[in-house]
């Protein structure tokens, strides 16, 4: 990504914002591991990153939109030689400018954040926007919530608002640069999976299969978009199983749900493999049903079609296919074996925010039908990443590792 990409994102947000106001976004802070120093891995706030390209903790972005125009400011920690000795290089004004496209004169140190915020509020900008990302009432206050509370106390006339929906609307439609990042992440994910199939064997723990995959992702210089799921046998009927601590058995299936992350853009891929290298007849039958359901759902991912239609295509297909497989006698029983939706938006977040109810060109979404037969100890999920175009959807993952013959051939090596 170039600095121009982030500059354009900021301008699109300002154009979308009605009226005047101050937007304040925080990069985030790494959690402190129990009874340890502040050494836990840092994961940047994705809305902040989308507008700056900076993945350093404890940085604030301030966008001020007035009747005369807009100004952009970035607040960073002042370099400290003692901290540098312990933790390495700190973000400089020059580096921040190069990455974000914000002029170095507009990048100042953290101690001036409150002063600049007060300056704009004192000059008539009463709408103050934060990105509020709270998912639970029980979670501790975020830095954005704390700053919003301070502003409300000091400036009673201020109106605190949430900018997240506007940014989500922008993020829902991917640019060519973003699509290439997801494509790259998907390519590495598939290649790492192929390596896993060539090395992992029955009798190893699920975490050992996952480790073979994760090793090859790391060898390619990428990180993981989310915690790897490697669920064998009956564990695969639990959608977000992540203990990965059971021994894999010949005759069982292994469901993996995983994704490499490139420049913070994550792939999201699910595949199901026979632990012993060959599918049983029953496993082949059910695998083929899910594979066909994927084709049905993907075909609905076209512009102008309501997003709910792709999931309904899976349900309608299963009504007949699961009768043939002797799993159901009544259409209402489909949800006993298929109990999630077929798709979600994908991007900087594995479950990217999206405000669309109709498919539009530029959306990137998953296509992930599943079938979970607890009484037979079988869980199957197949998942690819789909780009909505002006016509036929483009599958960014393709048919790789979806063909039974290909899988068995790789595992025979």
C-alpha positions as MATLAB code, in Angstrom:
seq = 'XXXXXXXXXXXXXXXXXXXXXXXXXXXXXXXXXXXXXXXXXXXXXXXXXXXXXXXXXXXXXXXXXXXXXXXXXXXXXXXXXXXXXXXXXXXXXXXXXXXXXXXXXXXXXXXXXXXXXXXXXXXXXXXXXXXXXXXXXXXXXXXXXXXXXXXXXXXXXXXXXXXXXXXXXXXXXXXXXXXXXXXXXXXXXXXXXXXXXXXXXXXXXXXXXXXXXXXXXXXXXXXXXXXXXXXXXXXXXXXXXXXXXXXXXXXXXXXXXXXXXXXXXXXXXXXXXXXXXXXXXXXXXXXXXXXXXXXXXXXXXXXXXXXXXXXXXXXXXXXXXXXXXXXXXXXXXXXXXXXXXXXXXXXXXXXXXXXXXXXXXXXXXXXXXXXXXXXXXXXXXXXXXXXXXXXXXXXXXXXXXXXXXXXXXXXXX';
ca = [
       0.000    0.000    0.000;
       1.211    3.509   -0.768;
       0.747    6.649    1.297;
      -1.696    7.784   -1.381;
      -3.995    4.869   -0.507;
      -4.344    6.065    3.097;
      -4.616    9.718    2.072;
      -7.490    8.795   -0.237;
      -9.202    6.840    2.544;
      -9.093    9.869    4.841;
     -10.495   12.102    2.123;
     -13.310    9.650    1.366;
     -14.234    9.601    5.049;
     -14.247   13.401    5.282;
     -16.371   13.608    2.139;
     -18.829   11.141    3.627;
     -19.086   13.026    6.926;
     -22.016   15.440    6.878;
     -21.374   18.821    8.443;
     -18.368   19.684   10.569;
     -16.680   17.846   13.399;
     -13.585   16.321   14.957;
     -12.666   12.680   14.371;
     -10.337   10.996   16.874;
      -8.999    7.505   16.253;
      -6.582    5.544   18.445;
      -4.156    2.880   17.241;
      -4.501    0.848   20.426;
      -2.258   -0.491   23.150;
      -0.804   -3.966   23.615;
      -2.203   -5.802   26.649;
       0.092   -6.505   29.568;
       0.688  -10.186   30.111;
      -0.044  -11.312   33.663;
       2.723  -10.161   36.035;
       4.962   -9.197   33.133;
       6.151   -6.193   31.198;
       4.195   -4.687   28.315;
       5.514   -7.318   25.902;
       2.366   -8.935   24.527;
       1.849   -8.866   20.750;
       0.218   -5.663   19.519;
      -2.704   -5.729   17.097;
      -3.549   -2.329   15.648;
      -7.091   -0.972   15.567;
      -8.151   -1.710   12.012;
     -10.136    1.492   11.477;
      -7.094    3.522   12.536;
      -4.853    1.473   10.247;
      -7.250    1.878    7.319;
      -6.793    5.649    7.548;
      -3.073    5.829    8.329;
      -1.167    2.664    7.416;
       0.575    2.916   10.791;
       0.691   -0.132   13.060;
       2.464    1.416   16.058;
       0.741    1.434   19.421;
      -0.316    4.579   21.288;
      -0.824    6.864   18.288;
      -3.791    9.193   17.776;
      -5.212   10.495   14.506;
      -7.169   13.757   14.586;
      -9.204   14.862   11.577;
     -10.862   18.269   11.876;
     -13.509   19.225    9.321;
     -14.472   22.895    9.472;
     -16.481   25.141    7.162;
     -13.181   26.397    5.730;
     -11.729   22.969    5.018;
     -10.078   20.031    6.773;
      -6.857   19.485    8.700;
      -5.134   16.245    9.638;
      -2.915   15.700   12.676;
      -1.072   12.693   14.003;
       0.135   12.415   17.602;
       3.007   10.053   18.381;
       5.215    9.328   21.381;
       8.317   11.448   21.570;
      11.418    9.284   20.971;
      13.104    8.260   24.226;
      16.650    6.899   24.117;
      16.140    4.752   27.211;
      13.053    3.086   25.736;
      14.864    2.559   22.432;
      17.677    0.716   24.253;
      15.187   -1.782   25.641;
      12.481   -2.053   22.977;
      14.079   -0.959   19.715;
      13.285    1.858   17.316;
      10.351    4.159   17.949;
       8.097    5.723   15.340;
       9.587    8.972   14.043;
       7.805   11.895   12.433;
       9.593   11.177    9.162;
       8.596    7.514    9.103;
       5.010    8.302   10.098;
       4.748   10.864    7.292;
       6.210    8.488    4.734;
       3.762    5.750    5.697;
       0.569    7.779    6.132;
       0.953   10.656    3.683;
       0.434   13.166    6.497;
       2.841   16.109    6.293;
       5.634   15.904    8.868;
       4.683   19.385   10.141;
       1.325   17.906   11.131;
       2.868   15.077   13.109;
       3.454   16.173   16.674;
       4.077   14.634   20.040;
       1.492   13.088   22.323;
       1.612   15.794   25.003;
      -0.161   18.182   22.606;
      -3.172   15.957   21.892;
      -5.456   17.478   24.528;
      -4.437   21.032   23.584;
      -5.267   20.554   19.907;
      -8.531   18.809   20.723;
      -9.530   21.653   23.046;
      -8.598   24.215   20.380;
     -11.068   22.781   17.892;
     -13.827   22.298   20.454;
     -13.386   25.852   21.698;
     -13.766   27.124   18.144;
     -17.182   25.687   17.532;
     -16.679   22.062   16.454;
     -19.094   20.352   18.825;
     -19.502   16.976   17.067;
     -16.716   14.655   18.220;
     -16.407   11.241   16.572;
     -14.667    8.166   17.940;
     -14.527    4.614   16.669;
     -16.363    2.688   19.360;
     -15.722   -1.037   19.002;
     -17.198   -2.442   22.204;
     -18.493   -6.020   21.851;
     -19.437   -6.684   25.484;
     -20.889   -4.736   28.411;
     -18.365   -6.474   30.674;
     -15.231   -5.438   28.777;
     -13.029   -2.773   30.426;
     -13.247    0.804   29.088;
     -11.276    1.454   25.937;
      -8.935    4.418   25.568;
     -11.419    5.972   23.121;
     -14.229    5.653   25.688;
     -12.054    7.199   28.384;
     -11.100   10.144   26.175;
     -14.738   10.631   25.169;
     -15.699   10.755   28.847;
     -13.043   13.402   29.528;
     -14.240   15.542   26.624;
     -17.840   15.288   27.788;
     -16.790   16.465   31.273;
     -14.681   19.387   30.060;
     -16.917   20.455   27.171;
     -20.574   19.804   28.086;
     -21.740   21.106   24.718;
     -19.783   18.382   22.874;
     -21.808   15.720   21.078;
     -20.013   12.371   21.189;
     -20.732   10.247   18.119;
     -19.560    6.983   16.581;
     -17.637    7.175   13.290;
     -17.323    3.379   12.963;
     -20.426    2.936   10.729;
     -19.081    5.430    8.175;
     -15.681    3.734    8.080;
     -17.346    0.325    7.846;
     -19.258    1.492    4.794;
     -15.987    2.494    3.117;
     -14.210   -0.717    4.089;
     -17.003   -2.861    2.624;
     -15.841   -2.080   -0.927;
     -12.242   -3.133   -1.549;
      -9.796   -1.362   -3.842;
      -7.557   -3.318   -6.242;
      -4.668   -2.970   -3.759;
      -6.709   -4.538   -0.965;
      -7.894   -7.363   -3.199;
      -4.296   -8.219   -4.116;
      -3.381   -8.417   -0.427;
      -6.197  -10.900    0.214;
      -5.202  -12.863   -2.886;
      -1.587  -13.050   -1.662;
      -2.731  -14.195    1.790;
      -4.881  -16.885    0.159;
      -2.032  -18.136   -2.026;
       0.261  -18.563    0.978;
      -2.528  -20.247    2.957;
      -3.070  -22.880    0.263;
       0.632  -23.559   -0.244;
       1.120  -23.992    3.501;
      -1.812  -26.409    3.596;
      -0.246  -28.473    0.831;
       2.944  -28.714    2.868;
       0.911  -29.815    5.869;
      -0.711  -32.610    3.888;
       2.697  -33.861    2.772;
       4.072  -34.092    6.319;
       1.319  -34.684    8.888;
       0.245  -38.242    9.710;
      -2.385  -40.144   11.732;
      -1.515  -40.470   15.410;
      -0.163  -36.937   15.638;
      -1.989  -34.347   17.693;
      -4.208  -31.798   16.025;
      -1.774  -29.103   17.120;
       1.002  -30.875   15.232;
      -0.991  -30.708   11.999;
      -1.613  -27.022   12.717;
       2.070  -26.465   13.483;
       3.121  -27.877   10.094;
       0.788  -25.390    8.411;
       1.812  -22.441   10.598;
       5.512  -23.110   10.058;
       5.192  -22.611    6.308;
       3.136  -19.439    6.770;
       5.911  -18.040    8.956;
       8.559  -19.120    6.447;
       6.786  -16.896    3.922;
       7.008  -13.918    6.281;
       3.281  -13.748    7.023;
       1.276  -13.876   10.230;
      -2.045  -15.544   11.030;
      -5.319  -13.707   10.664;
      -6.866  -15.706   13.507;
      -6.230  -18.722   15.684;
      -5.935  -21.887   13.630;
      -8.718  -24.447   13.979;
      -7.657  -28.075   13.478;
     -10.613  -30.225   14.520;
     -10.596  -33.978   13.986;
     -13.454  -36.436   14.273;
     -16.323  -35.260   16.443;
     -14.490  -32.058   17.376;
     -15.324  -30.705   13.908;
     -19.013  -30.274   14.703;
     -18.029  -27.395   17.045;
     -17.689  -24.348   14.826;
     -14.980  -22.506   16.749;
     -13.179  -25.442   18.334;
      -9.586  -24.343   18.899;
      -8.143  -26.574   21.643;
      -6.344  -28.589   18.946;
      -5.181  -31.053   21.602;
      -6.628  -34.409   20.497;
      -4.829  -37.244   18.742;
      -5.873  -37.632   15.098;
      -7.116  -41.090   14.131;
      -6.988  -42.958   10.850;
     -10.529  -43.087    9.485;
     -11.510  -39.661   10.859;
     -11.722  -36.379    9.009;
      -9.779  -33.265    9.986;
     -11.482  -29.900    9.479;
      -9.150  -26.908    9.329;
     -10.244  -23.263    9.376;
      -7.315  -20.878    9.000;
      -5.871  -17.972    7.092;
      -2.568  -16.229    6.540;
      -2.519  -12.458    6.965;
      -0.680  -10.170    4.538;
      -0.324   -6.493    5.427;
      -3.176   -7.028    7.906;
      -5.499   -8.391    5.213;
      -6.539  -11.916    6.071;
      -7.521  -14.897    3.982;
     -10.147  -17.189    5.470;
     -10.034  -20.763    4.190;
     -11.613  -23.992    5.410;
     -10.795  -27.446    4.134;
     -11.582  -30.983    5.282;
      -9.112  -33.843    4.855;
      -9.069  -37.580    5.637;
      -6.551  -38.129    8.431;
      -5.407  -41.428    6.912;
      -5.127  -40.047    3.404;
      -8.238  -41.602    1.856;
     -11.927  -40.753    2.200;
     -14.422  -43.443    3.097;
     -17.458  -43.827    0.852;
     -19.640  -41.988    3.369;
     -17.127  -39.186    3.753;
     -16.913  -38.831   -0.023;
     -20.689  -38.613   -0.263;
     -21.001  -35.861    2.343;
     -17.895  -33.990    1.114;
     -19.378  -33.883   -2.385;
     -22.650  -32.499   -1.040;
     -20.817  -29.625    0.663;
     -18.702  -29.032   -2.443;
     -21.837  -28.745   -4.571;
     -23.435  -26.441   -2.001;
     -20.411  -24.134   -2.308;
     -21.031  -23.843   -6.050;
     -24.712  -23.045   -5.440;
     -23.926  -20.308   -2.931;
     -21.091  -18.732   -4.914;
     -23.277  -18.405   -8.001;
     -25.616  -16.116   -6.024;
     -22.813  -13.700   -5.137;
     -23.522  -11.313   -7.982;
     -24.312   -7.587   -8.009;
     -27.918   -6.720   -7.287;
     -28.719  -10.001   -5.497;
     -29.607   -9.798   -1.804;
     -26.863  -11.205    0.409;
     -29.292  -13.551    2.159;
     -29.951  -15.370   -1.120;
     -26.595  -17.187   -1.101;
     -27.361  -18.783    2.241;
     -30.896  -19.649    1.151;
     -29.412  -21.422   -1.886;
     -27.491  -23.731    0.462;
     -30.546  -24.444    2.595;
     -32.692  -25.195   -0.455;
     -30.022  -27.502   -1.906;
     -29.637  -29.339    1.402;
     -33.376  -29.998    1.634;
     -33.030  -32.499   -1.189;
     -29.387  -33.576   -0.795;
     -29.714  -34.487    2.888;
     -32.770  -36.601    2.185;
     -30.766  -38.525   -0.392;
     -27.991  -38.922    2.197;
     -30.621  -40.276    4.639;
     -29.974  -37.535    7.178;
     -33.385  -35.819    7.196;
     -37.019  -36.648    6.601;
     -38.352  -33.106    7.003;
     -37.055  -29.852    5.499;
     -37.004  -28.216    8.925;
     -34.271  -30.652    9.999;
     -31.677  -29.045    7.705;
     -30.613  -26.702   10.501;
     -29.726  -29.699   12.659;
     -26.806  -30.348   10.319;
     -26.119  -26.842    8.997;
     -26.330  -24.217   11.698;
     -24.418  -21.157   10.515;
     -24.556  -18.668    7.657;
     -22.665  -19.216    4.435;
     -20.749  -15.970    4.295;
     -19.263  -12.924    5.963;
     -17.291   -9.933    4.764;
     -13.497  -10.258    4.699;
     -10.672   -7.731    4.795;
      -8.647   -6.066    7.516;
     -10.765   -8.053    9.957;
     -11.501  -11.720    9.399;
     -15.131  -10.780   10.012;
     -14.936   -7.406    8.327;
     -17.670   -4.863    9.047;
     -20.174   -4.538    6.222;
     -23.397   -2.537    5.943;
     -24.539   -4.019    2.612;
     -27.633   -6.185    2.210;
     -27.204   -6.450   -1.566;
     -24.024   -7.632   -3.274;
     -21.977   -4.854   -4.888;
     -18.808   -4.981   -7.001;
     -15.715   -4.740   -4.812;
     -17.107   -6.701   -1.879;
     -14.947   -9.610   -0.714;
     -16.894  -12.274    1.152;
     -16.425  -15.850    2.232;
     -18.380  -18.783    0.855;
     -18.391  -21.511    3.498;
     -21.134  -24.112    3.533;
     -20.771  -26.841    6.120;
     -22.307  -30.112    7.191;
     -22.054  -31.379   10.765;
     -23.203  -34.890   11.556;
     -22.504  -35.379   15.248;
     -23.930  -38.902   15.378;
     -21.365  -40.029   12.789;
     -18.456  -37.986   14.152;
     -18.219  -36.046   10.880;
     -17.807  -32.308   10.408;
     -17.133  -30.869    6.946;
     -16.667  -27.224    6.023;
     -15.288  -25.859    2.762;
     -14.535  -22.153    2.536;
     -13.206  -19.849   -0.174;
     -12.891  -16.070   -0.498;
     -15.026  -14.500   -3.210;
     -14.731  -11.141   -4.991;
     -18.013   -9.681   -6.210;
     -17.462   -8.243   -9.692;
     -19.696   -6.615  -12.272;
     -20.696  -10.077  -13.455;
     -19.586  -13.576  -12.509;
     -18.009  -13.751   -9.038;
     -14.243  -14.274   -8.905;
     -13.036  -16.987   -6.533;
      -9.743  -15.774   -5.059;
      -8.890  -19.270   -3.790;
     -10.250  -21.363   -6.638;
     -10.563  -25.135   -6.711;
      -7.284  -25.786   -4.932;
      -7.591  -28.630   -2.395;
     -11.279  -29.096   -3.157;
     -10.877  -32.142   -5.383;
     -10.918  -35.514   -3.629;
      -8.375  -37.020   -6.050;
      -5.967  -34.093   -5.570;
      -6.187  -34.347   -1.789;
      -5.597  -38.096   -1.724;
      -2.679  -37.795   -4.134;
      -0.962  -35.154   -1.991;
      -1.475  -37.155    1.167;
      -0.058  -40.301   -0.427;
       3.395  -38.721   -0.764;
];
